[in-house]
Amino acid sequence: MTRTTDRPAPGGQVIDLTDRLPPQPQDNLERAARDQARTSPAGLADAGTGTVRLSSEIDGDLAVEELRDERSRGLRALVPASLTNPDVWRHRGDILAHAVGFHLAHSPVYAWRIARLSAVGLWAELGAAGGYLLATEYGADIDEAKREAKKGGFADNGDVAHLRAERRRIGKARRRENLTVLAATGFTSYTAAVVGISQVWGLAMTFPALAPVIGVLYACGARELRRRGNDFVVFEPAALDEEAPLTDAQINRALRAAKVFTSDEQEVRMVGLIERADANASKCTFKLPDGVTVSKLVEKREEIAGALQVDVNWLDIKEDGHPGRCSFWIASSDPFDTVRRSPLLGRTTALDLWHDGAPIAYNKRGETRRLTIRDIMLLIGGATRTGKGMALRNLICALALDPRINVRIVDGKPTGEHLVYAPIAATMFGRERDRLDLLLDAYEAEIERREDLLASLGQSKMTAKLLKKLSIEILIIDELATYTRKSVKGAAARMDRLELLSSVGAGLGVLMVVATQHPEVDVISAGLRGNMTGRWAQRTADADGTNAILGKGATGRGMRAHDIPRDKRGLGWLDMDGIAEELARSFLIDEEEAGEASEIIAVGVELRRAAGRLPGQWDDPIETYLVHMTGLSSAAGGPGGRGKPGRPGQTLANATVLD
């Protein structure tokens, strides 16, 4: 750093005037200069050492660092990204480990095949050597001469004698050739060496010593079989084994077997390298040949799975960018065997469900499936004890962590499994049909209020900017049959009102989630199901139940919820507005043994308390209407959070027998 007291002398020479100052004034001057630099934009203080450096010095160091980074990036650009991907190297390790194990397991077969081929080579070479040394090629000429002599009436003739003499002479000359002598000497020396090794070091060293001659005989045997036109296989291709990791050879063979490819010339072109996607899965991306699209692979999914010898649900084929580019994923075992824990566990901060969505499940690739809380209406259906409660648990726990969402739960079952959510529930009650009717009255009034507000603001639908003025309303009805079965009083009118709510509420931030174990037309009308843009079919009793949830023709498209195994609770076909029709399984939130749902709800309570959004902390027009009409409050599950409406302010301690 150039000192501020320097000034140019005559002739351009710089004189440092600070050298003429006493030590103490000099220190004071330097300290003042650094203080000034610290408070000015031209200088920055080093947090570690407390020293001050001018911006010119810092800029110089930054330029050096940027140059180094640029060089580093340039070197990295020369290396393909696939070679630095650890998942790619893990997959290569899997291939190598499988190949080693496969060939070791098949080594007895290989040894027998090599021995047979070596025997063929030995026999062929001994015959060739004997024929050369004995000049056996003269045998045919001698036989021909004998036949000619018999035709002339002679027992023999001079030609036969001449040929025999020439044969002896040629054979004798061949046996005295240098090559013959050297070969015989080499063979006897090699034999003596092998015998000596076996005597001194035993059979363990004899086999390696025999390797060269076995290799030569193997090559001679292979040549002999090729000369005969016989096909032979010694080493099996490990890459085509049933349990082998995925390779491009496997993919091409499977697509040919499934009649996706019509000729042997057609094959996939890999984009990058195959990589390991999970402990039991691999994935890759490839381009298809001209005339073949991803839709054809999806259509032949069962045949491809059969060729690869895996369950059809262990295979996932998707378009990647354009119809000729495929994202291919395959598992070696059931991807849903391992239950995954919810990403909500251990979270202490609020969620933004409007933009990010609620994590409710994972698909076969292990990707999180999120329910975007904007305009989605969700229908969950399936037989009893199939995992609908766990699906709702994932959703409600996520809703608890976003204070901008008002959760209202209507439970049609007597089990009380939803009582854990009471502290964050703006409304919660069970099996009271009349109160549900009043709640729908309040929702209709809320929809009118929101329509007027949006009209005054010049808006046509709910947006993220309006979340500060209008919270999102979500009505969750568990076991819809309790309220809509035809045998229930007022079911038809109630169904019509639910249809209306599902049709007009989405754009106004009034959403609905319904679940039922009776997916029948009597319980879910066609109009209500048509308005539910999200559908999740857990295991059903039959194909009619599957179609009642997912829509007509769902089983024909392969979504066979009635074939889901009983031990796969929480697994179902998830249809998100027709965009993603796939198998998905709920995340695990263990409340029964670990109290995990209670922990998440406790975090939600603190977040809502800080935001002033706990039940009782804010003006709730819907609960106000219910209290006005019945005199009873169901906020936070009513008194004691039992899901039973009670007098406002009443507690379990002062409840009377009449209450």
Secondary structure by P-SEA (a helix, b strand, c coil): ccccccccccccccccccccccaaaaaaaaaaaaaaaaacccccccccccccccaaaaaaaaaaaaaaaaaaaaaaaacccccccaaaaaaaaaaaaaaaaaaaaaaaaaaaaaaaaaaaaaaaaaaaaaaaaacccaaaaaaaaaaaaaaacccccaaaaaaaaaaaaaaaaaaacaaaaaaaaaaaaaaaaaaaaaaacccccccccaaaaaaaaaaaaaaaaaaabbbbbccccccccccccccaaaaaaaaaaacccccccbbbbbcccccccccccccbbbbbcccccaaaaaaaaaaaaaaaccccccbbbbbcccccccbbbbbcccccccccccccccccccccccccccccccccccbbbbbcccbbbbbbbbcccccaaaaaaaaaaaaaacccbbbbbbbcccccccccccccccccccccaaaaaaaaaaaaaaaaaaaaaaaaaccccccccccccccbbbbbbccccccccccccaaaaaaaaaaaaaaccccccbbbbbbbcccccccccaaaaaaccbbbbcccccaaaaaaacccccccccccccccccccccbbbbbcccccbbbbbbccccccccaaaaaaaaaaaaaaaaacccccccccaaaaaaaaacccccccccccccccccccccccccccccc
